[in-house]
Amino acid sequence: MVRPVALIFDVFGTLVDWRTSIARQVAAAFAAKGKSVDATGFADLWRAQYDPSMDPIRSGSRAYIALDHLHLESLATVLTAYKATSFFTASEQRDLARAWERLDPWPDSAAALLSLRQVALLAPCSNGSIALISRLSRHAAFQWDCVLGAQIAHNYKPHPSVYLASCAALGLPPEQVMMVACHNSDLAAAAALGLQTGFFPRGREHGPNQQFDLAARGDWTIVARDLADLSAILTKAP
């Protein structure tokens, strides 16, 4: 393996613990209204709207709209399911939708990114908008060379345009860029376009009973134990 010139990262799940963070913020929002809620179930149902909300954009049947707005639309769906729409004003719903900007990092994420910045350009390649990822990165103390991903392509992963737009923005051919993710499907889409790929598991992204993405399911360039291990491998690469 020749060390890539740039690393582009999935963010939700790979670098941040969305499930615990969303559940915590949902619980606090309901408690402020004197209400209780299955906050983890709420977080899971909200996340379950993620791919369906993006599918019309991937298929071309809906014009691109930033994930911030899709999160707000999805929140309305979940509040309806929980019969809780009347608990929150429109302004409060907008603030709760911004919970995705306040996701806490996994304990190893920030330090590993700092280490990797010594050997490669770093950028997120997330479905999050530039605004969302910029604010999230400040919250999580992530340092990037730039913010790439869905918004510059006006599409959503795993559509090929998202990966290729990120490579083009860096001025690099795909073979000099590595997509890093804990999701095999993300890496499969990137590998099909000629990008290098780096995998490590986040076995509790979806909670203690997670049944998928626990191991590599492809011939990825690097398969690491965790993000620190991936950082060590890349730091030693020629």
C-alpha positions in Angstrom: 0.0 0.0 0.0 1.2 3.5 -0.9 0.0 6.0 1.7 -2.9 8.2 0.4 -2.4 11.9 0.0 -5.8 12.6 1.5 -8.2 10.9 3.8 -11.9 11.6 3.6 -14.1 10.4 6.5 -17.6 9.3 7.2 -18.7 11.2 10.3 -22.0 9.9 11.7 -21.1 6.6 13.5 -17.5 6.6 12.4 -16.3 9.6 14.4 -19.3 10.5 16.6 -21.7 8.6 18.8 -25.0 9.9 17.3 -27.3 7.4 19.2 -26.2 8.3 22.7 -25.9 12.0 21.9 -29.4 12.3 20.3 -31.0 10.3 23.0 -29.5 12.5 25.7 -30.7 15.7 24.0 -34.1 14.3 23.3 -34.5 13.3 26.9 -33.5 16.8 28.0 -35.9 18.4 25.6 -38.9 16.3 26.9 -37.8 16.8 30.5 -37.9 20.6 30.0 -41.6 20.1 29.1 -42.2 17.9 32.1 -42.6 14.9 29.9 -40.8 11.5 29.7 -39.9 9.6 26.6 -38.1 6.5 25.4 -35.2 8.6 24.3 -33.2 5.8 22.8 -36.2 4.5 20.8 -36.8 8.1 19.7 -33.2 8.4 18.5 -33.4 5.1 16.6 -36.7 6.0 14.9 -35.3 9.4 13.9 -32.2 7.7 12.4 -34.4 5.2 10.6 -35.7 8.2 8.6 -32.2 9.0 7.4 -31.8 7.0 4.2 -35.5 7.1 3.2 -35.4 10.9 3.4 -32.4 11.0 1.0 -33.6 8.4 -1.5 -35.7 10.8 -3.6 -32.7 13.1 -4.0 -30.4 10.2 -4.9 -32.9 9.0 -7.5 -33.4 12.5 -9.0 -37.1 12.8 -8.1 -36.4 15.6 -5.6 -34.0 18.5 -5.9 -31.1 18.6 -3.5 -31.9 19.9 0.0 -29.4 20.0 2.8 -29.6 17.3 5.5 -30.4 20.0 8.1 -33.8 20.4 6.5 -34.3 16.6 6.1 -33.6 16.2 9.8 -36.3 18.7 10.6 -38.8 17.0 8.3 -37.9 13.6 9.8 -38.2 15.0 13.3 -41.8 16.0 12.5 -42.5 12.4 11.5 -41.1 11.0 14.7 -42.9 13.5 16.9 -46.1 12.5 15.2 -45.3 8.8 15.9 -44.8 9.7 19.5 -47.9 11.9 19.7 -45.6 14.7 20.9 -45.9 17.3 18.1 -47.9 19.7 20.4 -45.2 19.6 23.1 -42.8 21.8 21.1 -43.2 25.1 19.2 -41.9 25.4 15.7 -38.8 27.2 17.1 -38.2 24.5 19.6 -38.5 21.8 16.9 -35.9 23.6 14.8 -33.5 23.7 17.8 -34.0 20.1 18.5 -33.3 19.2 14.9 -29.9 20.9 15.4 -29.1 18.2 18.0 -27.2 16.6 15.0 -24.7 19.5 15.3 -24.0 18.6 18.9 -23.0 14.9 18.6 -20.3 13.8 21.0 -17.1 12.2 19.5 -16.1 8.7 20.2 -13.2 9.0 22.8 -10.5 8.2 20.2 -11.6 10.4 17.4 -10.1 13.8 17.9 -6.7 12.6 18.9 -6.5 10.2 16.0 -7.4 12.9 13.5 -4.7 15.2 14.9 -2.2 12.4 14.4 -3.4 11.7 10.9 -3.1 15.3 9.9 0.6 14.9 10.2 0.7 12.5 7.2 -2.3 13.4 5.0 -4.9 16.0 4.1 -8.1 15.4 6.1 -11.7 16.2 5.2 -15.1 14.9 6.2 -17.1 13.2 3.3 -20.4 13.1 5.1 -24.0 13.5 4.1 -24.1 16.4 6.6 -24.2 19.9 5.1 -21.2 22.2 5.4 -22.9 24.2 8.1 -23.9 21.1 10.1 -20.4 19.5 9.9 -18.6 22.7 10.6 -20.6 23.2 13.8 -20.4 19.5 14.8 -16.6 19.6 14.3 -16.2 22.6 16.6 -18.3 20.8 19.2 -16.2 17.6 18.8 -12.8 19.4 18.5 -12.2 17.9 15.0 -9.6 19.7 12.9 -10.0 19.5 9.1 -8.2 20.9 6.1 -11.5 21.5 4.4 -15.1 20.3 4.6 -16.3 18.2 1.7 -19.2 15.7 1.1 -22.8 15.8 0.0 -23.3 19.6 -0.3 -20.5 20.1 -2.9 -22.0 17.3 -5.0 -25.7 18.2 -4.4 -26.3 14.6 -3.8 -26.0 12.0 -1.0 -23.7 9.0 -0.4 -23.5 6.4 -1.7 -24.1 8.2 -5.0 -20.8 8.2 -6.9 -20.9 12.0 -7.4 -20.3 12.6 -3.7 -17.0 10.7 -3.6 -15.8 12.0 -6.9 -16.6 15.6 -6.1 -14.6 15.3 -2.9 -11.6 13.9 -4.8 -11.9 16.7 -7.5 -12.1 19.4 -4.8 -8.8 18.1 -3.4 -7.3 18.1 -6.9 -6.5 14.4 -6.6 -7.3 11.3 -8.5 -9.4 8.7 -6.6 -6.5 6.3 -6.1 -4.7 9.0 -4.0 -7.6 9.4 -1.7 -8.8 7.0 1.0 -12.4 6.8 2.3 -12.4 5.9 6.0 -15.6 4.5 7.5 -17.0 2.0 9.9 -19.7 1.1 7.3 -19.0 -1.5 4.7 -21.6 -0.1 2.3 -19.9 3.3 2.3 -16.5 1.7 1.5 -18.0 -0.5 -1.3 -19.3 2.6 -3.1 -15.9 4.4 -2.7 -13.9 1.3 -3.8 -16.0 0.9 -7.0 -14.7 4.4 -8.0 -11.1 3.6 -7.4 -10.6 5.1 -4.0 -8.5 3.5 -1.3 -10.5 2.3 1.7 -10.0 2.1 5.4 -12.3 0.2 7.7 -12.5 -0.2 11.5 -15.6 -1.3 13.4 -17.8 0.8 15.8 -19.6 -2.1 17.3 -21.9 0.0 19.5 -23.0 2.6 17.0 -26.5 1.1 17.0 -26.4 0.0 20.6 -25.4 -3.2 22.4 -27.3 -5.5 20.1 -25.8 -4.3 16.8 -25.6 -7.1 14.3 -23.9 -5.6 11.3 -20.6 -3.7 10.4 -18.9 -5.6 13.1 -16.2 -6.8 10.7 -14.9 -6.0 7.2 -17.1 -7.3 4.4 -14.8 -6.4 1.5 -11.3 -6.3 0.3 -10.5 -3.0 1.8 -7.1 -1.3 1.6 -6.8 -1.2 5.4 -8.7 -3.2 8.0 -7.9 -1.9 11.4 -9.0 -2.8 15.0 -10.0 0.8 15.7 -9.3 4.3 14.6 -6.0 4.5 16.6 -4.8 1.3 14.9 -5.7 2.7 11.5 -3.8 5.9 12.4 -0.7 3.8 13.4 -0.9 1.8 10.1 -1.1 4.9 8.0 1.6 6.8 9.9 4.1 3.9 9.2 3.1 3.5 5.6 5.6 4.6 2.9 
